[in-house]
Amino acid sequence: MSSLFLEAAPPAPFNVKAFSKPARTFTGDFYFTHQADDLLWFALGDVAGKGLPAAVIMAMIQEELEQRIVSCASTRCDPSVTMQRLHLFLKPLMPQNRFATIVIGHLRDDGLLTVANAGHCPPLIVRKGSVETIPPTGPVAGILNRSMWRTTTRRLDPGDAIVLYSDGLIEARAEDGEELGIERIAAAVRTASRDIIGSVLAEARGHAFEDDVTLLAITAS
């Protein structure tokens, strides 16, 4: 299996780093970042299932997501609107047994964070010595006829970070069958000095990734 690290030339005042490892040849995870004026837009999600079927849907979502975010960035719309438009695109295309969990948000230069979470793993807000979570603000995308999302806001101070991840990380298993779990992930990001993703992967050492794993960490400088 191959792993991918991405360290972007950070659009000040943010540092962006990502990690992705597919469970098989193809991945159902996706992520995207886009800088527009004083906003850094970001998204991370996961298509239910594994292998080629999930990867095909992921590719459709990735392309549409990029277009939707770039369009919404130009009009400065709310991430919940972006989520709604992506859902309407996906609904007629999704097989009955498929759906996607997605987080879409943006971080303003002054630290104001706005997030919509469609049934995805709660993003972690990492502060000095503490970790907060952002629970889902609406259902999964692409399956229900009537779906709505709201946004939640936080403020990041310099040195604070938001960490997004797919459920393959939580479900990574040790030899005795124990899952890595959210508590150990939260502990790893809480004690990380600078390299949040490196700290999480160090905590996951000795655990097998049985599903696609993706991490995205955005730190306010």
Summary of the structure (lengths in Angstrom):
residues: 221
radius of gyration: 16.4
end to end distance: 33.0
largest distance: 50.7
contacts: 764
relative contact order: 0.19
helix: 27%
strand: 34%
